[in-house]
Amino acid sequence: MVKVYFATNRKKDPSKPGGFGADMVPTDNPSEVLYATADVQGTRLDDASSGTIASISQEATGGYADAAVSEIIGAGKNLLVFIHGFDNSFEDAIKRAAFNAEWLRASKVPAADTTVLAFTWPSEGMLVAAPPHFPPEAYFEDQAQAGKSGYHIGYFLNNIDQLRLDFLKRHPSGKIFLLAHSMGNHALQAAVQWWFDSRGSDDLMFDAAVLAAADEVDDTFEARGGTRLSNLPKLAERITIYYSQRDVAMYLSTTLNLNARLGYGGPDDKSDASVYPDSKFRIVDCTEVADFPPLDPPDATHQYYRRSKIVRADIASVFAGAAVPPGGLTTLPPPSV
């Protein structure tokens, strides 16, 4: 059984799997965001779609219930904040968060055995990221929902920031990580922009931020005026970006958005160390990673961060502070694989 401590700005919908649909709560009231605990059973590492939500408990609005906070801190594990990408129903998002926690635990890297705190924004879960079923209207609806979720995710990060202080009082050597996949990075940029527009705070919240297959513009870190992800380096000690030119979803996203995507070719000026210093950024080309079936399911190349054992091991090494090389430009698989 895997516990997923989640927050969501989805409205409840008993007709949908897991009890939440793709409609969003009001965007002017953070107290409408639900926080709860999902128990996920049957997660298997040989099946990336496995798992069943057995129960949802400890529901509270505006922040985690006291009992949930006690469990999160009492577990004594490092914390993993996860934001999912497009084409995820509520059930998909929770199962994926549980699967991520399981493969990180199975890495046998102590730092990567984490308690997962997930935010699930209202993706419809109606896309298949490969031709011929990649309807533009469904894609752009998800993109709009991700962008509009910035306000709610910003408040979620505020709760994480407060929880972080209590966590570190009990566990001074504890770490807090961020993992954002796909369009979750578009939602993240909206939240980071809201954070600095509203709070002006550059609290160092994350020991490591991992952006995997990011469906976000490739110059997002170079945006002017503190927009997009340009201020994320103020919130994260180190940032790792994974990209792949075999990622079919990012190829199609490039076509639909008519611009280059961070998850397809990496950052625009990735070779400029003055913009992406080795001390802050690690930029990883996963184009040649081929240790998983690329067409099963159709969007497998977009899910390489959790389907490839090579990439999974690399992410675990990032969380352990043992990535090789620790910064700069690199490729996977390494020459010895």
Buried (B, 14 or more C-beta within 10 A) or exposed (E): EBBBBBBBBBBBBEEBBBBBBBBBBEEEEBEBBBBBBBBBEBBEBEEBEBBBBEEBEBEBBBBBBEEBBEBBBEBEBBBBBBBBBBBBBBBBBBBBBBBBBBBBBBBEBEBBBBBBBBBBBBBBBBBBBBEEEBEEEBBEBBBEBBBBBBBBBBBBBBBBBEBBEEBBEEBEEBBBBBBBBBBBBBBBBBBBBBBBEEEEEEBEBBBBBBBBBBBBBBBBBBBEEBBBBBBBBBBBBBBBBBBBBBBBBBBBBBEEBEEBBBBBBBBBBBEEBEBBEBEBBBBBBBBEBBBBEEEEBBBBBBBBBBBBBBBBBBBBBBBBEEBEEBBBBBEBBEEEE
